[in-house]
Amino acid sequence: MTTENTSHEPIDRFGGLLEGKVAVITGVGAAETIGAVTAAVFVKEGAQVLAADISGAQKETALALGPGVVPFQVDITREEEVEAMFARAVEVFGRVDILVNVAGNPGGRRGDEITVEEYQSLTSVHLLGTVLTNKHAVRVMTPNGGGAIVNFSSAASFNTDKLISTAYAAAKAGINSLTKSNAVHHGPQNIRVNAVAPGFTMSKKNRGLPPAIEESLSNKAALARPGTPEEQAHVAAFLASDRASFVTGVVVPVDGGWTAKLA
Ligand SMILES: NC(=O)c1ccc[n+]([C@@H]2O[C@H](COP(=O)([O-])OP(=O)(O)OC[C@H]3O[C@@H](n4cnc5c(N)ncnc54)[C@H](O)[C@@H]3O)[C@@H](O)[C@H]2O)c1
């Protein structure tokens, strides 16, 4: 048996959790974003992936992951682009089994500082983006007998902290609500809808934070460390997989125990 990679399969594989599945993943920016790492984990679990982002960085990410990954530029707040994203996935791979909606944008302001622009930007990407991606995922999954959706929320959706923006927390709480509503509405179509709620995670954007802030956020977790993008991606892969076939309408904290604490 040769170890040479002569097929379109990556060499290093995990357990085949997503063997034969087709996934659309948004927020697949540069290396070390949670979305890019999720795409890599999905490929290692056997999925084919349409890797989508607004930034353009999805092209390099897709190239690095091999021919089972096709890039797509999308702004998830624009319905025609979201519709085109799913159409492209069907054109390339024949169907869509999974949506992982990782795309998000950070905010920094508290209640007495919030601007209308920041509020609109945060609610647009998180709420409208979730509405549109979930809507068109359901539309392409239904004729194929169902599928699985995983949205990305945040530990900030449950409780908050002085370091977390007011409107960001509210928008992520809205994602929890949309996740449960869509699970209830589309369960009869055999579509499961769940969410991952990360705690402080050492993705690309959090590298280079001032050391005092990094330490403070790391120590929020009972495990007293940041999570890794891989730790988020593995939970998303489980929720998207057939092993979670009776799991729908839940928001899973992947936060090292942050939300279990009183403060
Ligand atoms: N990193 C953390 O500590 C943490 C904690 C809680 C929740 N989260 C959530 O996890 C997700 C990923 O986090 P990350 O740290 O990798 O974030 P990130 O900002 O590095 O990546 C987000 C990606 O979404 C893309 N994006 C933004 N707006 C978009 C749009 N309109 N259409 C398409 N793509 C768009 C960006 O280009 C970027 O590639 C986000 O939803 C974030 O809110 C992250």
The ligand as an SDF file (V2000), in Angstrom:
LIG
                    3D

 44 48  0  0  0  0  0  0  0  0999 V2000
  -12.2340   33.7540   18.9320 N   0  0  0  0  0  0  0  0  0  0  0  0
  -13.0000   33.8340   20.0080 C   0  0  0  0  0  0  0  0  0  0  0  0
  -12.5120   33.9800   21.1480 O   0  0  0  0  0  0  0  0  0  0  0  0
  -14.5000   33.7160   19.8770 C   0  0  0  0  0  0  0  0  0  0  0  0
  -15.2700   33.6900   21.0430 C   0  0  0  0  0  0  0  0  0  0  0  0
  -16.6490   33.5870   20.9290 C   0  0  0  0  0  0  0  0  0  0  0  0
  -17.2480   33.5090   19.6800 C   0  0  0  0  0  0  0  0  0  0  0  0
  -16.4660   33.5430   18.5690 N   0  0  0  0  0  0  0  0  0  0  0  0
  -17.1440   33.4780   17.2710 C   0  0  0  0  0  0  0  0  0  0  0  0
  -16.5650   32.4610   16.4670 O   0  0  0  0  0  0  0  0  0  0  0  0
  -16.5730   32.8620   15.0960 C   0  0  0  0  0  0  0  0  0  0  0  0
  -15.1590   32.8330   14.5160 C   0  0  0  0  0  0  0  0  0  0  0  0
  -14.2960   33.5530   15.3490 O   0  0  0  0  0  0  0  0  0  0  0  0
  -12.8110   33.9860   14.8910 P   0  0  0  0  0  0  0  0  0  0  0  0
  -12.0770   34.3150   16.1290 O   0  0  0  0  0  0  0  0  0  0  0  0
  -12.2380   33.0180   13.9090 O   0  0  0  0  0  0  0  0  0  0  0  0
  -13.1960   35.3520   14.1510 O   0  0  0  0  0  0  0  0  0  0  0  0
  -12.4980   36.1210   12.9430 P   0  0  0  0  0  0  0  0  0  0  0  0
  -12.9660   37.5420   13.0350 O   0  0  0  0  0  0  0  0  0  0  0  0
  -11.0290   35.8770   12.9130 O   0  0  0  0  0  0  0  0  0  0  0  0
  -13.1350   35.4010   11.6650 O   0  0  0  0  0  0  0  0  0  0  0  0
  -14.4200   35.7150   11.2360 C   0  0  0  0  0  0  0  0  0  0  0  0
  -14.4600   35.5470    9.7290 C   0  0  0  0  0  0  0  0  0  0  0  0
  -15.7680   35.9620    9.2770 O   0  0  0  0  0  0  0  0  0  0  0  0
  -15.5970   36.7020    8.0870 C   0  0  0  0  0  0  0  0  0  0  0  0
  -16.7420   37.6010    7.8820 N   0  0  0  0  0  0  0  0  0  0  0  0
  -17.0480   38.7180    8.5830 C   0  0  0  0  0  0  0  0  0  0  0  0
  -18.1520   39.2980    8.0620 N   0  0  0  0  0  0  0  0  0  0  0  0
  -18.5590   38.5060    7.0300 C   0  0  0  0  0  0  0  0  0  0  0  0
  -19.6250   38.5890    6.0960 C   0  0  0  0  0  0  0  0  0  0  0  0
  -20.5200   39.6030    6.1180 N   0  0  0  0  0  0  0  0  0  0  0  0
  -19.7650   37.6100    5.1840 N   0  0  0  0  0  0  0  0  0  0  0  0
  -18.8630   36.5820    5.1350 C   0  0  0  0  0  0  0  0  0  0  0  0
  -17.8250   36.4680    5.9730 N   0  0  0  0  0  0  0  0  0  0  0  0
  -17.6660   37.4330    6.9120 C   0  0  0  0  0  0  0  0  0  0  0  0
  -14.2890   37.4620    8.2780 C   0  0  0  0  0  0  0  0  0  0  0  0
  -13.7280   37.8940    7.0400 O   0  0  0  0  0  0  0  0  0  0  0  0
  -13.4260   36.4320    8.9900 C   0  0  0  0  0  0  0  0  0  0  0  0
  -12.6950   35.6330    8.0830 O   0  0  0  0  0  0  0  0  0  0  0  0
  -17.2220   34.2560   15.0640 C   0  0  0  0  0  0  0  0  0  0  0  0
  -18.6050   34.1360   14.8170 O   0  0  0  0  0  0  0  0  0  0  0  0
  -16.9930   34.7560   16.4770 C   0  0  0  0  0  0  0  0  0  0  0  0
  -17.9310   35.7470   16.8840 O   0  0  0  0  0  0  0  0  0  0  0  0
  -15.1130   33.6420   18.6340 C   0  0  0  0  0  0  0  0  0  0  0  0
  1  2  1  0
  2  3  2  0
  2  4  1  0
  4  5  1  0
  4 44  2  0
  5  6  2  0
  6  7  1  0
  7  8  2  0
  8  9  1  0
  8 44  1  0
  9 10  1  0
  9 42  1  0
 10 11  1  0
 11 12  1  0
 11 40  1  0
 12 13  1  0
 13 14  1  0
 14 15  2  0
 14 16  1  0
 14 17  1  0
 17 18  1  0
 18 19  2  0
 18 20  1  0
 18 21  1  0
 21 22  1  0
 22 23  1  0
 23 24  1  0
 23 38  1  0
 24 25  1  0
 25 26  1  0
 25 36  1  0
 26 27  1  0
 26 35  1  0
 27 28  2  0
 28 29  1  0
 29 30  1  0
 29 35  2  0
 30 31  1  0
 30 32  2  0
 32 33  1  0
 33 34  2  0
 34 35  1  0
 36 37  1  0
 36 38  1  0
 38 39  1  0
 40 41  1  0
 40 42  1  0
 42 43  1  0
M  CHG  2   8   1  16  -1
M  END
$$$$
